[in-house]
Amino acid sequence: MTRYPAPDRRAQIDDQPRDAGISRRTFLGAVGAGSLLGTAGASSVRAAGDPTAFVEVEGTDFVVDGEPIYFHGANNFWIVDAYRGTEEYIDENLALFEEMGITFLRTFVTCEGGSAGCYIPEPYVHAEEGFRTLDYLVARAADHGIRLVLILADNWDHNGGIPQYIEWIDGADHHGDFYVDEDAKDLYRWHVEEVLTRENTVTGLEYREDPTIAMWELCNEPRLEGDGFGDEDPGYEERASILEDWIAEMSAFIKEIDPNHLVSTGMEGFYTREGSSHWFENEWTGQDFLRHHDIDTIDAASFHLYPYHWDFPHEYGTVWITEHIRDAHETLGMPGYCGEFNVNATSGLETRHEVLAEWYEALDASNANAAMIWQIVVDGTEDHDGFQVYQDESGDVLDVYREAARAKSEALGGAPLHPPSSVVVETGADAIAVEWSRVSEASEYVVSLDGDAVETTAETAATVGGLEGGLEYEVGVAAVGAGGEETDLTTTSATTVDETNVGYPEWVSGDVYEDGDRVVHDGIVWEAQWYTDDDEPRFESGYAWSFVEIVGTGVESDEGENGDGDENGSGGDPADLDVTGDGNPAQDLTGDGLYEDITGDGQLGFNDVVTFFEEHDGAVVQDNVASFDFSGNGQVGFTDVVALFERL
């Protein structure tokens, strides 16, 4: 997408509403599920399914394991953006995409000259922070059954792009120099090679070895326009030849390093037709859809569709789609896909939906191999360019194409049925909650315990109850196809919580316990049930305490047991509890002496959990343990982060 000024992304992040009802699973993914095992009476385990095959091309088809497949896709610019792209945000988006049946996601591996998180902050320097975000996306996309189309450069200056290359390179003065200047090409090749050979810090795979990535695009919407070399236009033929040579050179460079993945141009798909009065068909852009895809090392033909920017009627979009897919299949003999398209919001939702329905029908009828709308975003994301798509507004329109692409893949034997790629479990005393990744070809799923089927459901989550505490179970999920065929199980182990096989804490003679005071004993948090200053509890010792949660330490707390906080921070004046240092002290919202509003904005939300996670070992918190001891164990640590999260 193009033709809008780069927004103030930090302002958008600060203004963006967040859903306080975010799932526990999302939180576990954001902070690292492994670090929470055994806490808060629950366990979370992720089990990976069998590795998937690479997306390949056979004739005019995308294929997986030799079977044709049609992709229902989307773009998302923000998901690995230098400012907005966080693990939390990635998880939110991937969960949304999976729910909407998105199987093809197009996003950018291009950000030049920016601050922290930008991929290339300066020439021949890659920012690890940005790449770790991309690592996380690649790793998690597989869990959601999503393939990635990754773009390696950008014609536009949204985040630097080709204009930043030109600014960096001595002797490069014009946009067109990006395609001919050897220093500019060397810098691009360096970036490409570093990306392809990067070892993912989450999966341990080099990107070139990861089948989650379906395809590389050389550049987002590469053009060599009439003013690409300033006032002196060398002419269309020269510009088209330069672009053709660059595409051939760089796609061959990628194929030499990475023969596993597909490569395309990322082009808008303009034609050049002699005598045409339409700018999108004349010589200005330097593009020619047929010429610039008729290259041995290009695997699929890319085109985009934006009547709003290109000044043609919406109705012409069906012609544009049909013509490009026909030319890709019949003339070029390769798959054709629409990499970006949408109707601007200024046309109104009713018009947008009517037009999108017509375009999706044309994509289906012409057998487009993939269609990726610009751009699906989570609710609350600002519509900065008039092209954002929200599930609650437009989900029904997209669902029709999702089902069409799925049915077509199944009819051709494509997209073979496979087990869920991940299973996540959370355990209680008598139940196990199970979630698993969606399998687009599945009509339902079978959940099993120790190999025996216990539930069949069309959803991607189930709770199995009536279990005995303290026992280990093998939890499995199999996908079931429309014809009743069933895959192997994706399994993991889960141990239910044993709340009974523990010893109660001793009543410490002489201590004063008030209702709600907590101690830790045998790795369990216990809570006193009444006020008493007796040397002994008034009833049998077991009934003086109630179980709160497992913290997994197995060590009795010997400081601050009675909740007074004398040994581990007396609890400071509320005005001193400025955890973030921004002048907004934490607040006690419930009057229980615990300051759960970490950010001081007057409410408890996910931002408080994240901030507490980041600051729980800081001086303000550690000097005021009694105010932040959400787990009641006499100290502040990661169990308190979990306890605060549970309050949501």
VEXDREN-2710 file (C-alpha; in Angstrom, 1 decimal):
% VEXDREN-2710
k/r/px/py/pz
1/MET/0.0/0.0/0.0
2/THR/1.2/3.5/-0.7
3/ARG/0.5/7.1/-1.1
4/TYR/-0.1/8.2/2.5
5/PRO/2.3/10.0/4.8
6/ALA/4.0/7.8/7.4
7/PRO/1.9/8.2/10.6
8/ASP/3.1/9.0/14.1
9/ARG/3.2/5.4/15.2
10/ARG/4.1/6.1/18.8
11/ALA/1.0/8.3/19.2
12/GLN/-1.2/5.6/17.7
13/ILE/0.1/3.0/20.1
14/ASP/-0.5/5.3/23.1
15/ASP/-4.1/6.0/21.9
16/GLN/-5.0/2.5/20.9
17/PRO/-7.6/0.9/23.1
18/ARG/-6.7/-2.5/24.6
19/ASP/-9.1/-5.2/25.4
20/ALA/-8.8/-5.9/29.2
21/GLY/-10.3/-9.3/28.5
22/ILE/-7.3/-10.7/26.8
23/SER/-6.9/-14.4/27.2
24/ARG/-4.6/-16.2/29.6
25/ARG/-3.1/-18.0/26.6
26/THR/-2.2/-14.7/24.9
27/PHE/-0.5/-13.6/28.1
28/LEU/1.4/-16.8/28.5
29/GLY/2.7/-16.5/24.9
30/ALA/3.7/-12.9/25.6
31/VAL/5.9/-13.5/28.7
32/GLY/7.0/-17.0/27.9
33/ALA/4.8/-20.0/28.9
34/GLY/7.7/-22.0/30.2
35/SER/8.4/-19.5/33.0
36/LEU/4.9/-20.0/34.4
37/LEU/4.9/-23.8/34.7
38/GLY/3.7/-24.9/38.1
39/THR/2.5/-21.5/39.2
40/ALA/-1.0/-20.4/40.1
41/GLY/-2.3/-23.9/40.2
42/ALA/-2.1/-24.3/36.4
43/SER/0.4/-25.6/33.9
44/SER/0.8/-24.5/30.2
45/VAL/2.5/-26.7/27.7
46/ARG/2.8/-26.3/23.9
47/ALA/3.4/-29.3/21.8
48/ALA/4.5/-29.0/18.2
49/GLY/3.0/-31.1/15.4
50/ASP/4.9/-32.5/12.5
51/PRO/6.8/-30.0/10.3
52/THR/4.9/-28.9/7.3
53/ALA/6.1/-29.0/3.7
54/PHE/7.3/-26.0/1.7
55/VAL/4.9/-24.3/-0.6
56/GLU/5.9/-25.0/-4.2
57/VAL/4.7/-24.4/-7.7
58/GLU/3.6/-26.9/-10.2
59/GLY/2.4/-25.3/-13.4
60/THR/-0.2/-22.7/-12.5
61/ASP/-0.8/-24.0/-9.0
62/PHE/0.6/-23.4/-5.6
63/VAL/1.1/-26.9/-4.1
64/VAL/1.9/-28.4/-0.7
65/ASP/3.1/-32.0/-0.7
66/GLY/2.3/-32.0/-4.4
67/GLU/-1.4/-31.1/-3.9
68/PRO/-2.9/-27.8/-5.2
69/ILE/-3.9/-25.3/-2.6
70/TYR/-5.7/-21.9/-2.8
71/PHE/-4.8/-19.3/-0.1
72/HIS/-7.2/-16.9/1.7
73/GLY/-4.8/-14.2/2.8
74/ALA/-4.3/-10.8/4.3
75/ASN/-1.8/-8.0/4.8
76/ASN/-0.7/-6.6/8.1
77/PHE/1.9/-3.8/8.0
78/TRP/1.9/-3.3/11.8
79/ILE/2.5/-6.8/13.0
80/VAL/6.3/-6.5/12.9
81/ASP/6.4/-2.7/12.8
82/ALA/9.4/-1.2/14.6
83/TYR/7.1/0.6/17.1
84/ARG/3.9/-1.5/17.3
85/GLY/5.2/-5.0/16.7
86/THR/5.3/-6.8/20.1
87/GLU/4.8/-10.4/21.0
88/GLU/1.5/-9.4/22.6
89/TYR/0.4/-7.7/19.4
90/ILE/1.6/-10.6/17.2
91/ASP/-0.4/-13.0/19.3
92/GLU/-3.5/-10.9/19.1
93/ASN/-3.3/-10.7/15.4
94/LEU/-2.5/-14.3/14.7
95/ALA/-5.4/-15.4/16.9
96/LEU/-7.7/-13.1/14.9
97/PHE/-6.3/-14.4/11.6
98/GLU/-6.8/-18.0/12.6
99/GLU/-10.3/-17.3/13.7
100/MET/-11.0/-15.7/10.3
101/GLY/-9.4/-18.6/8.4
102/ILE/-6.5/-16.6/7.1
103/THR/-3.8/-18.9/5.7
104/PHE/-1.5/-16.5/3.9
105/LEU/-0.1/-13.4/5.6
106/ARG/2.0/-10.7/3.8
107/THR/4.2/-8.4/5.8
108/PHE/7.4/-6.4/5.6
109/VAL/11.0/-7.2/6.4
110/THR/12.0/-3.6/5.5
111/CYS/12.6/-0.6/7.8
112/GLU/15.6/1.6/7.1
113/GLY/17.1/4.4/9.1
114/GLY/14.7/4.3/12.0
115/SER/15.2/4.0/15.7
116/ALA/15.3/0.9/17.9
117/GLY/13.5/-2.0/16.3
118/CYS/14.1/-0.8/12.7
119/TYR/15.7/-3.6/10.7
120/ILE/18.5/-1.5/9.2
121/PRO/19.1/1.6/11.4
122/GLU/22.2/2.4/9.4
123/PRO/24.0/0.8/6.4
124/TYR/25.3/-2.7/7.0
125/VAL/23.9/-2.8/10.6
126/HIS/20.9/-5.0/11.5
127/ALA/19.0/-4.3/14.7
128/GLU/18.6/-7.5/16.7
129/GLU/15.5/-6.1/18.4
130/GLY/13.6/-5.9/15.2
131/PHE/14.7/-9.4/14.1
132/ARG/13.7/-11.0/17.4
133/THR/10.2/-9.7/16.7
134/LEU/10.2/-11.3/13.3
135/ASP/11.6/-14.5/14.8
136/TYR/8.6/-14.6/17.1
137/LEU/6.2/-14.0/14.2
138/VAL/7.7/-16.8/12.1
139/ALA/7.6/-19.2/15.0
140/ARG/4.0/-18.4/16.1
141/ALA/2.5/-18.3/12.6
142/ALA/3.2/-22.0/12.2
143/ASP/1.2/-22.6/15.4
144/HIS/-1.8/-20.9/13.8
145/GLY/-1.5/-22.7/10.4
146/ILE/-0.5/-19.5/8.6
147/ARG/2.1/-19.2/5.8
148/LEU/4.1/-15.9/5.4
149/VAL/4.9/-13.8/2.4
150/LEU/7.8/-11.6/3.4
151/ILE/8.8/-8.4/1.6
152/LEU/12.5/-7.4/1.4
153/ALA/12.3/-3.8/0.4
154/ASP/9.8/-1.0/-0.1
155/ASN/9.4/1.4/-3.1
156/TRP/7.9/4.0/-0.7
157/ASP/9.2/5.8/2.3
158/HIS/6.8/4.6/5.0
159/ASN/9.7/3.3/7.0
160/GLY/12.7/4.5/5.0
161/GLY/12.4/2.4/1.9
162/ILE/14.2/3.0/-1.4
163/PRO/14.4/6.8/-0.6
164/GLN/16.6/5.9/2.5
165/TYR/18.9/3.7/0.4
166/ILE/19.4/6.7/-2.0
167/GLU/20.1/9.0/0.9
168/TRP/22.7/6.6/2.3
169/ILE/24.6/5.8/-0.9
170/ASP/27.3/8.3/-2.1
171/GLY/26.7/9.2/-5.7
172/ALA/23.0/8.0/-5.7
173/ASP/20.8/11.0/-6.4
174/HIS/17.6/9.6/-7.8
175/HIS/15.1/6.8/-7.1
176/GLY/16.2/4.9/-10.1
177/ASP/19.8/4.7/-8.9
178/PHE/18.6/2.0/-6.5
179/TYR/18.3/-0.4/-9.4
180/VAL/21.6/0.5/-11.1
181/ASP/24.1/1.8/-8.5
182/GLU/26.4/-1.1/-7.4
183/ASP/26.7/0.2/-3.9
184/ALA/22.9/0.3/-3.5
185/LYS/22.6/-3.2/-4.9
186/ASP/25.3/-4.4/-2.6
187/LEU/23.5/-3.0/0.4
188/TYR/20.3/-4.7/-0.7
189/ARG/22.0/-8.0/-1.3
190/TRP/23.6/-7.8/2.1
191/HIS/20.2/-7.3/3.8
192/VAL/18.7/-10.2/1.8
193/GLU/21.4/-12.6/2.6
194/GLU/21.4/-11.7/6.3
195/VAL/17.6/-12.3/6.4
196/LEU/17.7/-15.6/4.5
197/THR/20.5/-17.1/6.6
198/ARG/19.3/-15.8/9.9
199/GLU/18.9/-18.4/12.6
200/ASN/15.6/-17.9/14.3
201/THR/16.1/-17.5/18.0
202/VAL/12.8/-19.2/18.8
203/THR/12.8/-22.2/16.4
204/GLY/16.6/-22.6/15.8
205/LEU/15.9/-22.8/12.0
206/GLU/17.5/-20.5/9.5
207/TYR/14.8/-18.6/7.6
208/ARG/15.7/-20.3/4.4
209/GLU/15.0/-23.7/6.0
210/ASP/11.6/-22.8/7.5
211/PRO/8.5/-23.9/5.6
212/THR/6.3/-21.4/7.4
213/ILE/7.7/-18.8/5.0
214/ALA/6.0/-19.4/1.7
215/MET/7.5/-16.7/-0.5
216/TRP/9.9/-13.8/-0.7
217/GLU/8.9/-10.6/-2.5
218/LEU/11.8/-8.6/-3.9
219/CYS/10.1/-5.2/-3.1
220/ASN/6.8/-3.7/-2.3
221/GLU/5.4/-2.2/-5.5
222/PRO/8.7/-1.6/-7.3
223/ARG/8.5/1.1/-10.0
224/LEU/10.9/3.0/-12.2
225/GLU/8.8/6.0/-13.2
226/GLY/9.4/8.6/-15.8
227/ASP/11.1/10.9/-13.3
228/GLY/13.1/8.1/-11.8
229/PHE/16.4/9.6/-12.9
230/GLY/15.4/13.3/-12.4
231/ASP/14.5/15.5/-15.3
232/GLU/16.2/13.4/-17.9
233/ASP/14.0/10.4/-18.7
234/PRO/16.0/7.7/-20.6
235/GLY/12.7/6.5/-22.0
236/TYR/10.4/3.6/-21.2
237/GLU/12.4/0.9/-22.9
238/GLU/15.5/1.7/-20.9
239/ARG/13.6/2.0/-17.6
240/ALA/11.7/-1.3/-18.2
241/SER/15.0/-3.0/-19.1
242/ILE/16.7/-1.7/-15.9
243/LEU/13.8/-3.0/-13.8
244/GLU/13.8/-6.4/-15.7
245/ASP/17.6/-6.8/-15.1
246/TRP/17.3/-5.9/-11.4
247/ILE/14.4/-8.4/-10.9
248/ALA/16.4/-11.2/-12.7
249/GLU/19.6/-10.4/-10.8
250/MET/18.1/-10.3/-7.3
251/SER/15.7/-13.2/-7.7
252/ALA/18.6/-15.4/-9.0
253/PHE/20.6/-14.2/-6.0
254/ILE/17.9/-15.3/-3.6
255/LYS/17.5/-18.7/-5.4
256/GLU/21.2/-19.3/-5.1
257/ILE/21.1/-18.9/-1.3
258/ASP/17.6/-20.3/-0.7
259/PRO/16.3/-22.8/-3.3
260/ASN/13.5/-23.8/-0.9
261/HIS/11.2/-20.8/-1.1
262/LEU/9.2/-19.1/-3.9
263/VAL/10.1/-15.7/-5.2
264/SER/7.9/-13.0/-6.7
265/THR/8.2/-9.3/-7.5
266/GLY/5.7/-7.6/-5.2
267/MET/4.5/-5.6/-8.2
268/GLU/1.2/-3.7/-8.7
269/GLY/0.9/-5.4/-12.1
270/PHE/0.6/-2.4/-14.4
271/TYR/0.6/-3.1/-18.1
272/THR/2.3/-1.0/-20.7
273/ARG/0.1/-0.7/-23.8
274/GLU/1.0/1.4/-26.7
275/GLY/-1.4/4.3/-27.2
276/SER/-3.3/3.8/-23.9
277/SER/-4.5/7.1/-22.3
278/HIS/-4.7/5.5/-18.8
279/TRP/-1.6/6.1/-16.7
280/PHE/-1.8/2.6/-15.2
281/GLU/-1.4/1.2/-18.8
282/ASN/1.1/3.7/-20.3
283/GLU/4.8/4.0/-20.0
284/TRP/5.1/6.1/-16.9
285/THR/5.4/3.4/-14.2
286/GLY/8.1/1.5/-16.0
287/GLN/6.3/-1.7/-15.1
288/ASP/4.9/-4.4/-17.4
289/PHE/3.1/-7.2/-15.8
290/LEU/4.0/-9.8/-18.4
291/ARG/7.5/-8.8/-19.1
292/HIS/8.6/-8.4/-15.5
293/HIS/7.2/-11.8/-14.5
294/ASP/8.5/-13.7/-17.5
295/ILE/11.8/-14.5/-15.7
296/ASP/13.1/-17.9/-14.9
297/THR/13.7/-17.2/-11.2
298/ILE/10.2/-15.7/-10.6
299/ASP/7.7/-18.3/-9.5
300/ALA/4.4/-16.4/-9.3
301/ALA/2.9/-13.2/-10.7
302/SER/1.9/-10.4/-8.3
303/PHE/-0.7/-7.7/-8.9
304/HIS/-2.5/-5.2/-6.7
305/LEU/-5.9/-3.4/-7.0
306/TYR/-6.7/0.2/-5.8
307/PRO/-9.4/2.0/-7.8
308/TYR/-9.3/4.8/-5.2
309/HIS/-5.6/5.7/-6.0
310/TRP/-5.6/4.7/-9.6
311/ASP/-8.7/6.6/-10.6
312/PHE/-10.8/3.9/-12.3
313/PRO/-14.3/2.7/-11.3
314/HIS/-14.8/-0.1/-8.8
315/GLU/-16.5/-2.2/-11.5
316/TYR/-13.3/-2.3/-13.5
317/GLY/-11.8/-4.3/-10.7
318/THR/-13.4/-7.5/-11.8
319/VAL/-11.9/-7.0/-15.3
320/TRP/-8.5/-6.2/-13.7
321/ILE/-8.6/-9.4/-11.7
322/THR/-9.8/-11.6/-14.5
323/GLU/-7.2/-10.3/-16.9
324/HIS/-4.3/-10.7/-14.6
325/ILE/-5.1/-14.2/-13.5
326/ARG/-5.7/-15.2/-17.1
327/ASP/-2.4/-13.8/-18.2
328/ALA/-0.6/-15.4/-15.3
329/HIS/-2.0/-18.8/-16.0
330/GLU/-2.3/-18.8/-19.8
331/THR/0.6/-16.5/-21.0
332/LEU/3.1/-16.8/-18.2
333/GLY/2.2/-20.4/-17.1
334/MET/2.5/-19.6/-13.4
335/PRO/0.3/-18.9/-10.4
336/GLY/-1.2/-15.5/-10.1
337/TYR/-2.1/-13.8/-6.9
338/CYS/-3.6/-10.4/-5.8
339/GLY/-1.1/-9.2/-3.1
340/GLU/-3.1/-6.1/-2.1
341/PHE/-6.6/-4.8/-2.7
342/ASN/-9.4/-2.9/-1.0
343/VAL/-12.1/-0.3/-1.3
344/ASN/-11.4/2.9/0.5
345/ALA/-13.6/3.7/3.5
346/THR/-14.7/7.0/2.0
347/SER/-17.0/4.9/-0.2
348/GLY/-18.9/3.7/2.8
349/LEU/-19.1/0.2/4.3
350/GLU/-22.1/-0.8/2.2
351/THR/-20.3/0.0/-1.0
352/ARG/-17.1/-1.6/0.2
353/HIS/-18.9/-4.9/1.0
354/GLU/-20.7/-4.9/-2.3
355/VAL/-17.6/-4.3/-4.3
356/LEU/-15.5/-6.7/-2.3
357/ALA/-18.1/-9.4/-2.8
358/GLU/-17.8/-8.9/-6.6
359/TRP/-14.0/-8.9/-6.5
360/TYR/-13.9/-12.1/-4.4
361/GLU/-16.3/-13.7/-6.8
362/ALA/-14.0/-12.8/-9.7
363/LEU/-11.0/-14.1/-7.8
364/ASP/-12.8/-17.4/-7.2
365/ALA/-14.1/-17.7/-10.7
366/SER/-10.7/-17.0/-12.3
367/ASN/-9.0/-19.4/-10.0
368/ALA/-6.7/-16.8/-8.4
369/ASN/-4.1/-18.8/-6.4
370/ALA/-4.2/-16.4/-3.5
371/ALA/-5.9/-13.1/-2.5
372/MET/-4.5/-10.9/0.3
373/ILE/-6.7/-8.0/1.3
374/TRP/-5.1/-4.8/2.7
375/GLN/-5.3/-5.0/5.7
376/ILE/-6.9/-6.9/8.5
377/VAL/-6.3/-5.4/11.9
378/VAL/-7.4/-6.1/15.5
379/ASP/-10.3/-4.0/16.8
380/GLY/-9.1/-0.7/18.2
381/THR/-6.4/-0.2/15.6
382/GLU/-6.7/3.3/14.1
383/ASP/-7.8/3.4/10.4
384/HIS/-5.0/5.7/9.3
385/ASP/-5.4/5.3/5.5
386/GLY/-9.1/4.2/5.0
387/PHE/-8.1/0.7/4.1
388/GLN/-8.2/-1.1/7.5
389/VAL/-10.5/-4.1/7.7
390/TYR/-12.2/-5.1/11.0
391/GLN/-13.7/-8.5/11.6
392/ASP/-16.9/-7.2/13.2
393/GLU/-17.6/-5.0/10.2
394/SER/-16.4/-7.1/7.2
395/GLY/-15.9/-10.6/8.5
396/ASP/-19.0/-12.1/6.8
397/VAL/-17.8/-10.9/3.3
398/LEU/-14.4/-12.5/3.8
399/ASP/-15.9/-15.7/5.1
400/VAL/-17.5/-16.4/1.8
401/TYR/-14.1/-16.4/0.0
402/ARG/-12.5/-18.4/2.8
403/GLU/-15.0/-21.2/2.3
404/ALA/-14.6/-21.0/-1.5
405/ALA/-10.8/-21.3/-1.3
406/ARG/-11.1/-24.1/1.2
407/ALA/-13.7/-26.1/-0.9
408/LYS/-11.6/-25.6/-4.1
409/SER/-8.5/-26.9/-2.4
410/GLU/-10.3/-29.9/-1.0
411/ALA/-11.9/-30.7/-4.3
412/LEU/-8.5/-30.8/-6.0
413/GLY/-7.0/-32.9/-3.2
414/GLY/-5.0/-29.9/-2.0
415/ALA/-4.2/-28.7/1.5
416/PRO/-4.0/-32.3/2.9
417/LEU/-5.6/-32.9/6.3
418/HIS/-3.0/-32.7/9.0
419/PRO/-2.9/-32.8/12.8
420/PRO/-3.1/-29.6/14.8
421/SER/0.4/-28.1/14.9
422/SER/0.1/-27.1/18.6
423/VAL/-1.9/-28.1/21.7
424/VAL/-2.0/-25.9/24.9
425/VAL/-3.3/-27.2/28.2
426/GLU/-4.2/-25.6/31.5
427/THR/-4.9/-27.8/34.5
428/GLY/-7.0/-27.4/37.6
429/ALA/-7.8/-29.9/40.4
430/ASP/-10.4/-31.8/38.5
431/ALA/-10.3/-30.5/34.9
432/ILE/-8.0/-29.8/32.0
433/ALA/-8.7/-26.9/29.6
434/VAL/-7.3/-27.7/26.1
435/GLU/-6.8/-25.3/23.2
436/TRP/-5.3/-26.2/19.8
437/SER/-4.3/-24.6/16.5
438/ARG/-7.0/-24.6/13.8
439/VAL/-6.7/-26.9/10.8
440/SER/-8.4/-25.2/7.9
441/GLU/-9.3/-28.6/6.3
442/ALA/-10.9/-30.0/9.4
443/SER/-14.6/-30.2/10.0
444/GLU/-14.2/-31.2/13.6
445/TYR/-11.7/-32.4/16.2
446/VAL/-11.5/-35.4/18.6
447/VAL/-10.0/-34.8/22.1
448/SER/-8.6/-37.8/23.9
449/LEU/-7.2/-38.6/27.3
450/ASP/-4.6/-41.4/27.5
451/GLY/-5.6/-42.5/24.0
452/ASP/-9.4/-42.7/24.6
453/ALA/-11.7/-40.2/22.9
454/VAL/-13.6/-38.1/25.4
455/GLU/-15.0/-35.3/23.2
456/THR/-15.8/-34.3/19.6
457/THR/-16.2/-30.6/18.8
458/ALA/-16.1/-28.2/15.9
459/GLU/-14.4/-25.6/18.1
460/THR/-10.7/-25.3/18.8
461/ALA/-11.0/-25.5/22.6
462/ALA/-12.6/-27.9/25.1
463/THR/-12.6/-28.6/28.8
464/VAL/-12.4/-32.1/30.1
465/GLY/-13.8/-32.4/33.6
466/GLY/-14.5/-35.0/36.3
467/LEU/-10.8/-35.8/36.7
468/GLU/-8.8/-36.9/39.8
469/GLY/-6.3/-34.4/41.2
470/GLY/-2.6/-35.1/41.2
471/LEU/-2.6/-37.4/38.2
472/GLU/-0.7/-37.1/34.9
473/TYR/-2.7/-37.5/31.7
474/GLU/-1.7/-37.7/28.0
475/VAL/-3.9/-35.1/26.2
476/GLY/-4.3/-35.6/22.4
477/VAL/-6.2/-33.8/19.7
478/ALA/-6.9/-35.2/16.2
479/ALA/-8.3/-33.4/13.2
480/VAL/-11.3/-34.9/11.4
481/GLY/-12.0/-34.2/7.7
482/ALA/-15.3/-33.8/6.0
483/GLY/-15.4/-37.4/5.0
484/GLY/-14.7/-38.7/8.5
485/GLU/-11.0/-39.3/8.0
486/GLU/-9.0/-38.7/11.1
487/THR/-5.3/-37.6/11.6
488/ASP/-2.8/-38.8/14.1
489/LEU/-3.0/-37.2/17.5
490/THR/-1.0/-34.2/18.5
491/THR/-0.2/-34.9/22.2
492/THR/1.1/-33.3/25.3
493/SER/1.1/-34.3/29.0
494/ALA/-0.8/-32.5/31.8
495/THR/-0.9/-33.1/35.5
496/THR/-4.0/-32.1/37.5
497/VAL/-3.5/-30.1/40.7
498/ASP/-3.5/-32.1/43.9
499/GLU/-4.9/-29.8/46.6
500/THR/-5.3/-32.4/49.3
501/ASN/-1.9/-34.1/49.5
502/VAL/-0.2/-31.2/51.3
503/GLY/0.4/-30.3/54.9
504/TYR/-1.3/-27.3/56.5
505/PRO/0.9/-24.7/58.0
506/GLU/1.4/-24.8/61.7
507/TRP/-0.3/-22.1/63.8
508/VAL/2.6/-20.1/65.2
509/SER/2.0/-19.4/68.9
510/GLY/1.9/-15.8/69.8
511/ASP/1.4/-14.5/66.2
512/VAL/-1.6/-12.4/65.5
513/TYR/-3.5/-13.6/62.4
514/GLU/-6.2/-11.5/60.8
515/ASP/-8.8/-12.7/58.3
516/GLY/-7.1/-12.7/54.9
517/ASP/-3.5/-12.9/56.1
518/ARG/-1.4/-15.4/54.0
519/VAL/1.6/-17.6/54.5
520/VAL/3.5/-20.0/52.2
521/HIS/4.0/-23.6/53.3
522/ASP/5.1/-26.6/51.2
523/GLY/4.9/-24.5/48.1
524/ILE/1.3/-23.5/48.8
525/VAL/-0.2/-20.1/49.6
526/TRP/-2.6/-20.5/52.6
527/GLU/-5.0/-17.8/53.9
528/ALA/-6.1/-17.4/57.5
529/GLN/-9.9/-17.6/57.9
530/TRP/-10.6/-15.3/60.9
531/TYR/-9.1/-12.9/63.4
532/THR/-7.6/-14.4/66.5
533/ASP/-4.8/-13.7/68.9
534/ASP/-5.1/-17.1/70.6
535/ASP/-2.0/-19.1/71.1
536/GLU/-3.8/-21.9/69.2
537/PRO/-6.4/-21.8/66.5
538/ARG/-9.9/-22.2/67.8
539/PHE/-10.7/-25.3/65.7
540/GLU/-8.6/-28.1/64.3
541/SER/-5.6/-26.7/62.6
542/GLY/-6.6/-27.8/59.1
543/TYR/-9.7/-25.6/59.2
544/ALA/-7.9/-22.5/60.2
545/TRP/-6.5/-22.2/56.7
546/SER/-7.8/-22.3/53.2
547/PHE/-5.9/-23.2/50.0
548/VAL/-5.2/-20.2/47.7
549/GLU/-2.7/-21.3/45.1
550/ILE/0.5/-23.3/44.3
551/VAL/3.6/-21.2/43.9
552/GLY/5.9/-24.1/43.6
553/THR/8.7/-23.0/45.9
554/GLY/8.3/-25.8/48.4
555/VAL/9.8/-23.5/51.0
556/GLU/8.0/-22.0/53.9
557/SER/8.1/-18.2/54.1
558/ASP/9.8/-17.1/57.3
559/GLU/9.5/-13.4/56.8
560/GLY/6.4/-11.2/56.7
561/GLU/4.2/-14.3/57.3
562/ASN/1.4/-12.4/58.9
563/GLY/1.0/-9.9/56.1
564/ASP/2.3/-6.9/58.1
565/GLY/5.2/-6.5/55.8
566/ASP/7.7/-5.6/58.5
567/GLU/10.4/-7.9/57.2
568/ASN/10.0/-7.2/53.5
569/GLY/9.0/-3.6/53.0
570/SER/6.6/-1.8/55.3
571/GLY/4.5/-0.3/52.5
572/GLY/5.3/3.2/51.5
573/ASP/3.1/6.3/51.2
574/PRO/0.9/5.9/48.1
575/ALA/2.5/9.0/46.6
576/ASP/5.9/7.2/46.7
577/LEU/4.6/4.2/44.7
578/ASP/5.4/5.6/41.3
579/VAL/6.5/2.3/39.7
580/THR/7.2/3.7/36.2
581/GLY/8.7/7.1/37.2
582/ASP/6.2/9.0/35.1
583/GLY/4.5/10.9/37.9
584/ASN/1.5/8.6/38.1
585/PRO/1.8/6.5/41.3
586/ALA/0.1/3.1/41.6
587/GLN/-3.4/3.0/43.1
588/ASP/-5.2/0.6/45.3
589/LEU/-8.5/0.2/43.5
590/THR/-10.2/-2.2/46.0
591/GLY/-9.1/-1.0/49.4
592/ASP/-7.3/-4.2/50.2
593/GLY/-3.9/-2.6/50.6
594/LEU/-2.6/-4.0/47.3
595/TYR/-1.8/-1.5/44.5
596/GLU/-3.0/-3.3/41.4
597/ASP/-3.3/-0.2/39.2
598/ILE/0.5/-0.2/38.5
599/THR/0.3/2.5/35.8
600/GLY/-1.9/4.8/37.9
601/ASP/-4.5/5.3/35.2
602/GLY/-7.4/4.5/37.5
603/GLN/-8.2/1.0/36.1
604/LEU/-6.8/-2.5/36.0
605/GLY/-5.8/-3.6/32.5
606/PHE/-3.3/-5.7/30.7
607/ASN/-0.9/-2.7/30.6
608/ASP/-0.6/-3.0/34.4
609/VAL/0.4/-6.6/34.1
610/VAL/3.0/-5.9/31.4
611/THR/4.4/-2.9/33.4
612/PHE/4.5/-5.0/36.6
613/PHE/6.3/-7.8/34.7
614/GLU/8.9/-5.3/33.6
615/GLU/9.3/-3.4/36.9
616/HIS/8.6/-6.0/39.6
617/ASP/12.3/-6.3/40.5
618/GLY/12.8/-2.5/40.6
619/ALA/13.4/-0.5/43.8
620/VAL/9.9/1.0/44.1
621/VAL/8.3/-2.4/44.2
622/GLN/11.0/-4.2/46.2
623/ASP/11.0/-1.4/48.8
624/ASN/7.2/-1.7/49.2
625/VAL/6.6/-5.5/49.2
626/ALA/3.4/-5.3/51.2
627/SER/1.8/-3.1/48.6
628/PHE/2.6/-5.4/45.7
629/ASP/2.6/-8.9/47.3
630/PHE/-0.4/-10.1/45.2
631/SER/0.5/-13.8/45.8
632/GLY/0.7/-13.3/49.6
633/ASN/4.0/-15.1/50.0
634/GLY/5.9/-12.3/51.7
635/GLN/8.0/-11.3/48.8
636/VAL/7.6/-10.0/45.3
637/GLY/8.6/-12.1/42.3
638/PHE/7.2/-13.6/39.2
639/THR/4.4/-15.4/41.1
640/ASP/3.0/-11.9/41.9
641/VAL/2.9/-11.1/38.1
642/VAL/0.8/-14.1/37.6
643/ALA/-1.4/-13.3/40.6
644/LEU/-2.0/-9.8/39.2
645/PHE/-2.8/-11.2/35.8
646/GLU/-5.4/-13.5/37.5
647/ARG/-7.1/-10.5/38.8
648/LEU/-8.0/-9.5/35.3
END
